Amino acid sequence: MTPHADHSLLDPGLLLLVPLAAAAALGGGAAALERRRGRPWPLHRTALLLGGLETAALCFAGPLAEWSHADPRGAMLTHLVLGMLAPLLLVLSAPVTLALRALDVTAARRLSRLLRSRPARLLAHPVTAVLLSTGSLWLVHATGLLAAAHADPLLHLALGLHFLLSGCLLTAALAGVDPNPHRAPFGLRLGVLGAGIAAHALLATVLYAEAPDETGRQAALLLFYGGDLLETALAVVVCARRYAATAPRQPPPPSAPCSLRSDACSSSSGPEPSRTSSGRSSSSAASAGSATSSGSSAAGRASRSSSSPS
């Protein structure tokens, strides 16, 4: 019986399904709360969040997780999913923005202060993130840590969780959509991305050259081509974010002339005739009043002249 068969009933990977399911429930609940408040959260971001969590869960429990224990190709695929694909989906879902909108004012301010702290600034730096993500992959394959993880389910679980979190850090540092007070310049982010691509390609080449069998060489090829595919997607997101941030703003369209806005013009000019007619009525009434007073004065003078002695 293999070591993993002894833990089949108490697989540590199942323990991570609880926080992943809780995160999915919290994300869906926060999106529903925003909708009830009249501030609908984009549906595609909710789908990205749920998709990222589901993708990560497949690597901790299920057939893919079992394959990663027994086959280097499964282990490499798990690394690509946990370290690159799932983080890209999760980061593009803007979870921090959703949390800041759904939390009350006090909790949101605390989270904002945490994101502005010095430890957060250090972790969010692209150089730190690429060392934690790509550098740790080199460390795992250059030492006996990978073989030890295959024999120890808890260590295997810890490595998978590390790849997921470090991948989220790197993706957020390079192409995050959440507010980041410590965002690095575009040139630095692009340089770090290029260094990460080169490090993955070099590691795949070394693993291919030192592979003891065909299975190991296929795992190295999976890292080489699969890593290139996912890193190309990340590069597209980085450049698209840069373009969206620097693209010139389109001026608002000019207002249409009055002849094209007949309804607005008629509504704005409608009360004018009534004001003119009322003014004319007032003038007529004033003229009639003055004529009446003039007639009364003339009649008074005539009566006084007729009653005076000759």
Backbone hydrogen bonds in HBPLUS format (Angstrom, degrees):
<---DONOR---> <-ACCEPTOR-->    atom                        ^
c    i                          cat <-CA-CA->   ^        H-A-AA   ^      H-
h    n   atom  resd res      DA  || num        DHA   H-A  angle D-A-AA Bond
n    s   type  num  typ     dist DA aas  dist angle  dist       angle   num
A0005-ALA N   A0002-THR O   3.07 MM   3  5.21 131.6  2.32  98.9 112.1     1
A0007-HIS N   A0004-HIS O   3.15 MM   3  5.17 134.8  2.37  94.3 106.4     2
A0008-SER N   A0005-ALA O   3.26 MM   3  4.96 166.5  2.27 102.2 103.6     3
A0010-LEU N   A0007-HIS O   3.08 MM   3  5.03 126.9  2.38  95.3 109.8     4
A0014-LEU N   A0011-ASP O   3.02 MM   3  5.66 148.4  2.12 116.4 124.1     5
A0015-LEU N   A0012-PRO O   2.93 MM   3  5.34 142.8  2.07 107.9 118.7     6
A0016-LEU N   A0013-GLY O   3.21 MM   3  5.61 137.7  2.40 105.0 114.5     7
A0017-LEU N   A0014-LEU O   3.13 MM   3  5.27 144.5  2.27  99.4 109.9     8
A0018-VAL N   A0015-LEU O   3.39 MM   3  5.89 149.2  2.49 106.7 113.3     9
A0020-LEU N   A0016-LEU O   3.18 MM   4  6.30 159.2  2.22 147.7 154.1    10
A0021-ALA N   A0017-LEU O   2.85 MM   4  5.87 155.2  1.91 140.9 147.8    11
A0022-ALA N   A0018-VAL O   2.88 MM   4  6.10 153.3  1.95 148.8 157.2    12
A0023-ALA N   A0019-PRO O   2.85 MM   4  6.01 152.6  1.92 143.2 150.1    13
A0024-ALA N   A0020-LEU O   3.02 MM   4  6.29 152.7  2.09 143.0 150.3    14
A0025-ALA N   A0021-ALA O   2.94 MM   4  6.20 156.5  2.00 146.8 153.1    15
A0026-LEU N   A0022-ALA O   2.86 MM   4  6.08 161.2  1.90 151.3 156.5    16
A0027-GLY N   A0023-ALA O   2.88 MM   4  6.01 159.7  1.92 146.2 152.1    17
A0028-GLY N   A0024-ALA O   2.94 MM   4  6.11 166.8  1.96 149.2 152.9    18
A0029-GLY N   A0025-ALA O   2.84 MM   4  5.95 155.0  1.91 144.9 152.7    19
A0030-ALA N   A0026-LEU O   2.85 MM   4  5.99 156.2  1.90 147.6 153.7    20
A0031-ALA N   A0027-GLY O   3.02 MM   4  6.23 157.6  2.07 147.3 153.3    21
A0032-ALA N   A0028-GLY O   3.00 MM   4  6.21 155.8  2.06 144.8 151.3    22
A0033-LEU N   A0029-GLY O   2.90 MM   4  6.09 150.6  1.98 144.9 153.3    23
A0034-GLU N   A0030-ALA O   3.00 MM   4  6.25 155.9  2.05 147.3 153.0    24
A0035-ARG N   A0031-ALA O   3.10 MM   4  6.36 148.6  2.21 141.5 150.0    25
A0036-ARG N   A0032-ALA O   3.03 MM   4  6.36 151.0  2.12 146.1 153.3    26
A0037-ARG N   A0033-LEU O   3.04 MM   4  6.30 140.1  2.21 142.3 153.4    27
A0039-ARG N   A0034-GLU O   2.89 MM   5  5.17 153.9  1.96 166.9 158.2    28
A0038-GLY N   A0035-ARG O   3.15 MM   3  5.23 159.2  2.19 103.2 109.0    29
A0045-ARG N   A0042-PRO O   3.21 MM   3  5.52 132.8  2.44 102.0 113.5    30
A0046-THR N   A0042-PRO O   3.37 MM   4  6.80 153.7  2.44 145.9 152.8    31
A0047-ALA N   A0043-LEU O   2.94 MM   4  6.24 156.1  2.00 149.8 156.8    32
A0048-LEU N   A0044-HIS O   2.94 MM   4  6.13 149.5  2.04 138.2 146.2    33
A0049-LEU N   A0045-ARG O   2.99 MM   4  6.21 157.1  2.04 145.9 151.5    34
A0050-LEU N   A0046-THR O   3.02 MM   4  6.26 171.9  2.02 154.5 156.0    35
A0051-GLY N   A0047-ALA O   2.85 MM   4  5.89 154.9  1.91 144.1 152.2    36
A0052-GLY N   A0048-LEU O   2.88 MM   4  5.98 156.2  1.94 146.0 151.9    37
A0053-LEU N   A0049-LEU O   3.05 MM   4  6.29 162.7  2.08 152.0 156.3    38
A0054-GLU N   A0050-LEU O   2.94 MM   4  6.05 158.3  1.99 146.0 152.4    39
A0055-THR N   A0051-GLY O   2.90 MM   4  6.00 157.0  1.96 144.9 151.5    40
A0056-ALA N   A0052-GLY O   3.02 MM   4  6.21 156.9  2.07 144.5 150.4    41
A0057-ALA N   A0053-LEU O   2.94 MM   4  6.13 153.1  2.01 143.8 151.6    42
A0058-LEU N   A0054-GLU O   3.13 MM   4  6.40 145.1  2.26 146.0 153.6    43
A0059-CYS N   A0056-ALA O   3.06 MM   3  5.45 144.9  2.19 107.4 117.3    44
A0060-PHE N   A0057-ALA O   3.12 MM   3  5.32 152.3  2.20 105.7 114.0    45
A0061-ALA N   A0057-ALA O   3.20 MM   4  6.37 145.3  2.33 156.6 164.5    46
A0066-GLU N   A0062-GLY O   3.07 MM   4  6.38 158.2  2.12 153.8 160.3    47
A0067-TRP N   A0063-PRO O   2.86 MM   4  6.07 154.4  1.93 149.3 156.7    48
A0068-SER N   A0064-LEU O   2.97 MM   4  6.17 149.2  2.06 144.6 152.6    49
A0069-HIS N   A0066-GLU O   3.23 MM   3  5.35 138.9  2.41  97.8 108.6    50
A0070-ALA N   A0067-TRP O   3.14 MM   3  5.34 131.0  2.39 100.5 112.9    51
A0071-ASP N   A0067-TRP O   2.93 MM   4  5.81 143.4  2.06 160.2 167.0    52
A0074-GLY N   A0071-ASP O   3.10 MM   3  5.26 120.4  2.47 100.1 114.1    53
A0075-ALA N   A0071-ASP O   3.05 MM   4  6.42 154.0  2.12 149.5 157.4    54
A0076-MET N   A0072-PRO O   2.93 MM   4  6.09 152.3  2.01 141.7 148.5    55
A0077-LEU N   A0073-ARG O   2.94 MM   4  6.14 158.8  1.98 146.1 152.0    56
A0078-THR N   A0074-GLY O   2.92 MM   4  6.05 155.2  1.98 144.6 151.6    57
A0079-HIS N   A0075-ALA O   3.03 MM   4  6.29 150.2  2.12 139.7 147.5    58
A0080-LEU N   A0076-MET O   3.02 MM   4  6.35 159.2  2.07 150.0 154.8    59
A0081-VAL N   A0077-LEU O   2.96 MM   4  6.21 158.6  2.01 151.2 156.8    60
A0082-LEU N   A0078-THR O   2.84 MM   4  5.93 172.5  1.84 155.0 157.6    61
A0083-GLY N   A0079-HIS O   2.71 MM   4  5.46 157.0  1.76 145.4 153.4    62
A0084-MET N   A0080-LEU O   3.03 MM   4  5.41 137.7  2.21 127.4 135.0    63
A0085-LEU N   A0080-LEU O   3.12 MM   5  6.54 161.3  2.16 150.3 156.2    64
A0086-ALA N   A0081-VAL O   2.83 MM   5  5.77 172.0  1.84 158.9 161.7    65
A0088-LEU N   A0084-MET O   3.19 MM   4  6.16 151.0  2.28 136.2 143.7    66
A0089-LEU N   A0085-LEU O   3.15 MM   4  6.49 160.0  2.19 155.8 160.7    67
A0090-LEU N   A0086-ALA O   2.96 MM   4  6.15 164.5  1.98 155.9 160.6    68
A0091-VAL N   A0087-PRO O   2.86 MM   4  5.90 166.3  1.88 152.1 155.7    69
A0092-LEU N   A0088-LEU O   3.15 MM   4  6.15 161.9  2.18 143.1 148.2    70
A0093-SER N   A0090-LEU O   3.18 MM   3  5.25 144.1  2.32  97.4 107.9    71
A0094-ALA N   A0091-VAL O   3.13 MM   3  5.65 167.3  2.15 116.9 120.2    72
A0098-LEU N   A0094-ALA O   3.22 MM   4  6.47 159.5  2.26 148.8 154.4    73
A0099-ALA N   A0095-PRO O   2.94 MM   4  6.15 154.9  2.00 145.0 151.9    74
A0100-LEU N   A0096-VAL O   2.90 MM   4  6.15 161.4  1.93 153.8 158.4    75
A0101-ARG N   A0097-THR O   3.06 MM   4  6.25 147.4  2.17 144.5 152.8    76
A0102-ALA N   A0098-LEU O   2.96 MM   4  6.09 149.8  2.05 146.8 155.0    77
A0103-LEU N   A0099-ALA O   2.94 MM   4  5.87 156.5  2.00 153.8 157.9    78
A0108-ALA N   A0104-ASP O   2.89 MM   4  6.00 159.8  1.93 157.7 164.4    79
A0109-ARG N   A0105-VAL O   2.96 MM   4  6.12 152.8  2.03 147.3 154.0    80
A0110-ARG N   A0106-THR O   3.07 MM   4  6.36 153.1  2.15 146.8 154.2    81
A0111-LEU N   A0107-ALA O   2.98 MM   4  6.24 160.4  2.02 150.0 154.9    82
A0112-SER N   A0108-ALA O   2.92 MM   4  6.11 153.5  1.99 143.1 150.9    83
A0113-ARG N   A0109-ARG O   2.91 MM   4  6.15 155.0  1.97 146.8 152.9    84
A0114-LEU N   A0110-ARG O   2.96 MM   4  6.21 152.6  2.04 146.0 153.7    85
A0115-LEU N   A0111-LEU O   3.01 MM   4  6.28 153.2  2.08 147.6 154.2    86
A0116-ARG N   A0112-SER O   3.14 MM   4  6.38 132.4  2.38 137.8 150.0    87
A0116-ARG N   A0113-ARG O   3.17 MM   3  5.08 132.0  2.41  92.5 105.5    88
A0117-SER N   A0114-LEU O   3.23 MM   3  5.22 162.8  2.26 103.4 108.4    89
A0121-ARG N   A0117-SER O   2.98 MM   4  6.26 149.5  2.07 144.8 154.1    90
A0122-LEU N   A0118-ARG O   2.93 MM   4  6.21 153.4  2.00 153.4 160.0    91
A0123-LEU N   A0119-PRO O   2.96 MM   4  6.22 165.7  1.98 153.1 156.4    92
A0124-ALA N   A0120-ALA O   2.88 MM   4  5.90 149.4  1.97 144.8 153.2    93
A0125-HIS N   A0122-LEU O   3.34 MM   3  5.48 159.5  2.38 102.4 108.4    94
A0129-ALA N   A0125-HIS O   3.00 MM   4  6.22 164.1  2.02 158.4 163.5    95
A0130-VAL N   A0126-PRO O   2.91 MM   4  6.06 159.4  1.95 150.7 155.1    96
A0131-LEU N   A0127-VAL O   3.10 MM   4  6.27 150.7  2.19 144.9 152.6    97
A0132-LEU N   A0128-THR O   3.02 MM   4  6.28 155.5  2.08 149.1 155.6    98
A0133-SER N   A0129-ALA O   2.98 MM   4  6.13 145.3  2.10 143.8 153.4    99
A0134-THR N   A0130-VAL O   2.92 MM   4  5.50 125.8  2.22 132.5 144.7   100
A0135-GLY N   A0130-VAL O   3.25 MM   5  6.68 155.6  2.31 145.5 151.7   101
A0137-LEU N   A0134-THR O   3.15 MM   3  5.16 124.0  2.48  94.4 108.6   102
A0138-TRP N   A0134-THR O   3.21 MM   4  6.61 154.2  2.28 149.9 155.6   103
A0139-LEU N   A0135-GLY O   3.04 MM   4  6.36 155.7  2.10 145.1 152.3   104
A0140-VAL N   A0136-SER O   2.89 MM   4  6.11 154.3  1.96 147.9 153.8   105
A0141-HIS N   A0137-LEU O   3.17 MM   4  6.40 159.8  2.21 147.9 152.1   106
A0142-ALA N   A0138-TRP O   2.83 MM   4  5.86 143.1  1.97 149.7 160.4   107
A0143-THR N   A0139-LEU O   3.25 MM   4  6.10 134.4  2.47 140.3 147.1   108
A0148-ALA N   A0144-GLY O   3.09 MM   4  6.29 155.7  2.15 146.9 154.1   109
A0149-ALA N   A0145-LEU O   2.90 MM   4  6.09 145.6  2.02 142.4 151.7   110
A0150-HIS N   A0146-LEU O   3.12 MM   4  6.45 144.7  2.25 144.4 153.0   111
A0151-ALA N   A0148-ALA O   3.15 MM   3  5.22 133.6  2.38  95.7 108.1   112
A0152-ASP N   A0148-ALA O   3.00 MM   4  6.16 128.7  2.27 141.2 155.4   113
A0156-HIS N   A0152-ASP O   2.99 MM   4  6.23 157.9  2.04 154.3 161.3   114
A0157-LEU N   A0153-PRO O   2.88 MM   4  6.08 152.3  1.96 145.2 152.6   115
A0158-ALA N   A0154-LEU O   2.91 MM   4  6.16 154.1  1.98 144.4 151.6   116
A0159-LEU N   A0155-LEU O   2.93 MM   4  6.17 157.6  1.98 150.0 155.2   117
A0160-GLY N   A0156-HIS O   3.07 MM   4  6.29 159.6  2.11 145.0 150.5   118
A0161-LEU N   A0157-LEU O   2.97 MM   4  6.21 159.3  2.02 150.3 155.8   119
A0162-HIS N   A0158-ALA O   2.91 MM   4  6.10 151.2  1.99 143.5 152.0   120
A0163-PHE N   A0159-LEU O   2.92 MM   4  6.21 159.5  1.96 152.5 157.1   121
A0164-LEU N   A0160-GLY O   3.06 MM   4  6.30 154.2  2.13 145.3 152.2   122
A0165-LEU N   A0161-LEU O   3.00 MM   4  6.22 171.1  2.01 154.5 156.0   123
A0166-SER N   A0162-HIS O   2.87 MM   4  5.90 168.1  1.88 155.1 159.2   124
A0167-GLY N   A0163-PHE O   2.92 MM   4  5.77 146.6  2.03 133.9 143.5   125
A0168-CYS N   A0164-LEU O   3.01 MM   4  6.25 148.7  2.11 142.8 150.9   126
A0169-LEU N   A0165-LEU O   2.98 MM   4  6.29 154.5  2.05 147.2 154.2   127
A0170-LEU N   A0166-SER O   2.97 MM   4  6.21 163.1  2.00 148.4 152.3   128
A0171-THR N   A0167-GLY O   2.94 MM   4  6.06 167.5  1.96 148.9 152.8   129
A0172-ALA N   A0168-CYS O   2.91 MM   4  5.94 160.0  1.95 146.1 152.1   130
A0173-ALA N   A0169-LEU O   2.91 MM   4  6.04 151.5  1.99 145.1 153.3   131
A0174-LEU N   A0170-LEU O   3.02 MM   4  6.20 142.6  2.17 145.3 154.7   132
A0175-ALA N   A0171-THR O   2.77 MM   4  5.68 167.5  1.78 153.6 158.1   133
A0176-GLY N   A0172-ALA O   3.08 MM   4  3.95 131.0  2.33 120.8 115.3   134
A0189-ARG N   A0185-PRO O   3.07 MM   4  6.38 164.0  2.09 155.5 160.1   135
A0190-LEU N   A0186-PHE O   2.91 MM   4  6.10 158.8  1.95 152.6 158.4   136
A0191-GLY N   A0187-GLY O   2.95 MM   4  6.12 152.9  2.02 143.0 150.7   137
A0192-VAL N   A0188-LEU O   2.92 MM   4  6.15 157.8  1.97 152.4 157.9   138
A0193-LEU N   A0189-ARG O   2.98 MM   4  6.18 155.6  2.04 144.4 151.3   139
A0194-GLY N   A0190-LEU O   2.99 MM   4  6.24 157.0  2.04 145.4 151.4   140
A0195-ALA N   A0191-GLY O   2.94 MM   4  6.21 153.3  2.01 145.1 152.6   141
A0196-GLY N   A0192-VAL O   2.91 MM   4  6.16 154.0  1.98 148.4 155.3   142
A0197-ILE N   A0193-LEU O   2.97 MM   4  6.26 155.7  2.03 150.0 156.3   143
A0198-ALA N   A0194-GLY O   3.00 MM   4  6.24 161.9  2.03 148.7 153.4   144
A0199-ALA N   A0195-ALA O   2.90 MM   4  6.09 154.6  1.97 146.3 153.6   145
A0200-HIS N   A0196-GLY O   2.99 MM   4  6.19 157.4  2.04 147.8 153.1   146
A0201-ALA N   A0197-ILE O   3.00 MM   4  6.23 162.7  2.03 149.8 154.7   147
A0202-LEU N   A0198-ALA O   2.89 MM   4  6.07 159.7  1.93 149.5 155.2   148
A0203-LEU N   A0199-ALA O   2.97 MM   4  6.09 160.1  2.01 144.9 150.5   149
A0204-ALA N   A0200-HIS O   2.94 MM   4  6.15 159.1  1.99 149.4 155.2   150
A0205-THR N   A0201-ALA O   3.00 MM   4  6.23 152.0  2.08 144.2 151.7   151
A0206-VAL N   A0202-LEU O   2.96 MM   4  6.25 159.6  2.00 151.7 156.7   152
A0207-LEU N   A0203-LEU O   2.90 MM   4  6.10 165.9  1.92 153.9 157.8   153
A0208-TYR N   A0204-ALA O   2.93 MM   4  6.04 150.5  2.02 142.1 150.3   154
A0209-ALA N   A0205-THR O   3.01 MM   4  6.22 156.1  2.07 146.1 152.2   155
A0210-GLU N   A0206-VAL O   3.01 MM   4  6.20 147.5  2.12 148.2 156.8   156
A0217-ARG N   A0213-ASP O   3.23 MM   4  6.59 152.1  2.31 143.6 151.5   157
A0218-GLN N   A0214-GLU O   2.92 MM   4  6.17 153.0  1.99 148.8 155.9   158
A0219-ALA N   A0215-THR O   3.02 MM   4  6.30 148.5  2.12 143.3 152.0   159
A0220-ALA N   A0216-GLY O   3.04 MM   4  6.33 150.9  2.13 143.2 150.6   160
A0221-LEU N   A0217-ARG O   2.94 MM   4  6.24 155.5  2.00 147.3 153.9   161
A0222-LEU N   A0218-GLN O   2.91 MM   4  6.11 148.5  2.01 142.0 150.9   162
A0223-LEU N   A0219-ALA O   3.04 MM   4  6.37 151.2  2.13 144.1 151.1   163
A0224-PHE N   A0220-ALA O   2.94 MM   4  6.21 154.2  2.01 146.0 153.5   164
A0225-TYR N   A0221-LEU O   2.92 MM   4  6.07 171.8  1.92 160.2 158.7   165
A0226-GLY N   A0222-LEU O   2.85 MM   4  5.31 140.3  2.01 130.6 143.4   166
A0227-GLY N   A0223-LEU O   2.97 MM   4  5.28 142.5  2.12 118.2 129.4   167
A0228-ASP N   A0224-PHE O   3.16 MM   4  6.20 151.8  2.24 132.2 140.0   168
A0229-LEU N   A0225-TYR O   3.02 MM   4  6.23 157.3  2.07 145.8 151.5   169
A0230-LEU N   A0226-GLY O   3.09 MM   4  6.33 168.5  2.11 152.2 154.2   170
A0231-GLU N   A0227-GLY O   2.85 MM   4  5.91 157.2  1.91 149.6 156.8   171
A0232-THR N   A0228-ASP O   2.87 MM   4  5.93 143.5  2.01 141.7 151.0   172
A0233-ALA N   A0229-LEU O   3.13 MM   4  6.45 153.4  2.21 142.6 149.4   173
A0234-LEU N   A0230-LEU O   2.98 MM   4  6.29 151.4  2.07 142.3 150.3   174
A0235-ALA N   A0231-GLU O   2.88 MM   4  6.08 151.7  1.96 141.0 148.6   175
A0236-VAL N   A0232-THR O   2.94 MM   4  6.23 152.1  2.02 147.9 155.1   176
A0237-VAL N   A0233-ALA O   3.11 MM   4  6.40 155.4  2.17 145.0 151.1   177
A0238-VAL N   A0234-LEU O   2.94 MM   4  6.22 157.9  1.99 150.3 156.5   178
A0239-CYS N   A0235-ALA O   2.99 MM   4  6.20 167.6  2.00 152.3 154.7   179
A0240-ALA N   A0236-VAL O   2.86 MM   4  5.97 154.9  1.92 146.1 154.1   180
A0241-ARG N   A0237-VAL O   2.90 MM   4  6.03 156.7  1.96 149.0 154.6   181
A0242-ARG N   A0238-VAL O   3.05 MM   4  6.29 153.2  2.12 143.3 150.9   182
A0243-TYR N   A0239-CYS O   2.90 MM   4  6.14 157.9  1.95 149.4 154.9   183
A0244-ALA N   A0240-ALA O   2.95 MM   4  6.14 160.1  1.99 147.2 152.7   184
A0245-ALA N   A0241-ARG O   3.03 MM   4  6.20 143.1  2.17 141.4 150.8   185
A0246-THR N   A0242-ARG O   3.09 MM   4  6.26 139.2  2.26 144.7 154.7   186
A0247-ALA N   A0243-TYR O   2.83 MM   4  5.57 129.5  2.09 150.9 158.8   187
A0260-LEU N   A0257-PRO O   3.00 MM   3  5.54 142.2  2.14 111.0 121.0   188
A0261-ARG N   A0258-CYS O   3.15 MM   3  4.97 141.2  2.30  94.0 105.3   189
A0265-CYS N   A0261-ARG O   2.83 MM   4  6.00 164.5  1.86 159.4 164.8   190
A0266-SER N   A0262-SER O   2.80 MM   4  5.86 160.6  1.83 145.5 151.3   191
A0267-SER N   A0263-ASP O   2.91 MM   4  6.07 154.1  1.97 145.0 152.5   192
A0268-SER N   A0264-ALA O   2.86 MM   4  6.02 148.0  1.97 143.7 152.7   193
A0269-SER N   A0265-CYS O   2.80 MM   4  5.92 148.8  1.89 147.7 156.1   194
A0270-GLY N   A0266-SER O   2.85 MM   4  5.51 113.2  2.30 133.4 146.2   195
A0275-ARG N   A0271-PRO O   3.14 MM   4  6.47 150.6  2.23 150.1 158.5   196
A0275-ARG N   A0272-GLU O   3.07 MM   3  5.16 118.3  2.46  97.9 113.0   197
A0276-THR N   A0272-GLU O   2.98 MM   4  6.31 150.2  2.07 150.1 159.1   198
A0277-SER N   A0273-PRO O   2.80 MM   4  6.03 165.6  1.82 156.8 160.1   199
A0278-SER N   A0274-SER O   2.88 MM   4  5.95 154.0  1.95 140.7 148.4   200
A0279-GLY N   A0275-ARG O   2.94 MM   4  6.08 144.1  2.07 134.3 144.3   201
A0280-ARG N   A0276-THR O   2.81 MM   4  6.16 153.6  1.88 147.5 155.2   202
A0281-SER N   A0277-SER O   2.84 MM   4  6.08 155.5  1.90 146.9 153.7   203
A0282-SER N   A0278-SER O   2.97 MM   4  6.17 152.9  2.04 141.9 148.8   204
A0283-SER N   A0279-GLY O   2.93 MM   4  6.23 154.2  2.00 146.2 153.4   205
A0284-SER N   A0280-ARG O   2.85 MM   4  6.13 157.5  1.90 151.5 157.6   206
A0285-ALA N   A0281-SER O   2.90 MM   4  6.09 158.0  1.94 146.8 152.9   207
A0286-ALA N   A0282-SER O   2.91 MM   4  6.13 154.5  1.98 145.4 152.5   208
A0287-SER N   A0283-SER O   2.91 MM   4  6.16 155.1  1.97 147.3 154.1   209
A0288-ALA N   A0284-SER O   2.86 MM   4  6.10 160.0  1.90 150.3 155.9   210
A0289-GLY N   A0285-ALA O   2.92 MM   4  6.09 154.1  1.98 144.5 151.8   211
A0290-SER N   A0286-ALA O   2.98 MM   4  6.24 157.5  2.03 147.2 152.8   212
A0291-ALA N   A0287-SER O   2.94 MM   4  6.18 156.0  2.00 148.6 155.4   213
A0292-THR N   A0288-ALA O   2.96 MM   4  6.15 155.1  2.02 146.9 153.5   214
A0293-SER N   A0289-GLY O   2.99 MM   4  6.25 161.3  2.03 149.3 154.1   215
A0294-SER N   A0290-SER O   2.94 MM   4  6.12 149.1  2.04 142.7 151.3   216
A0295-GLY N   A0291-ALA O   2.94 MM   4  6.18 157.1  1.99 147.4 153.2   217
A0296-SER N   A0292-THR O   2.97 MM   4  6.22 153.9  2.04 148.6 155.6   218
A0297-SER N   A0293-SER O   3.07 MM   4  6.26 153.1  2.15 142.2 148.9   219
A0298-ALA N   A0294-SER O   3.06 MM   4  6.34 157.4  2.11 149.5 155.1   220
A0299-ALA N   A0295-GLY O   3.03 MM   4  6.23 158.8  2.07 148.2 153.8   221
A0300-GLY N   A0296-SER O   3.06 MM   4  6.23 150.4  2.15 143.3 151.0   222
A0301-ARG N   A0297-SER O   3.10 MM   4  6.37 156.9  2.15 148.1 153.5   223
A0302-ALA N   A0298-ALA O   3.05 MM   4  6.28 155.9  2.11 147.6 154.1   224
A0303-SER N   A0299-ALA O   3.10 MM   4  6.29 155.5  2.16 145.3 151.1   225
A0304-ARG N   A0300-GLY O   3.09 MM   4  6.29 153.0  2.17 146.7 153.7   226
A0305-SER N   A0301-ARG O   2.99 MM   4  6.18 153.7  2.06 145.6 152.8   227
A0306-SER N   A0302-ALA O   3.07 MM   4  6.25 148.6  2.17 143.7 151.5   228
A0307-SER N   A0303-SER O   3.21 MM   4  6.31 142.4  2.36 138.6 147.2   229
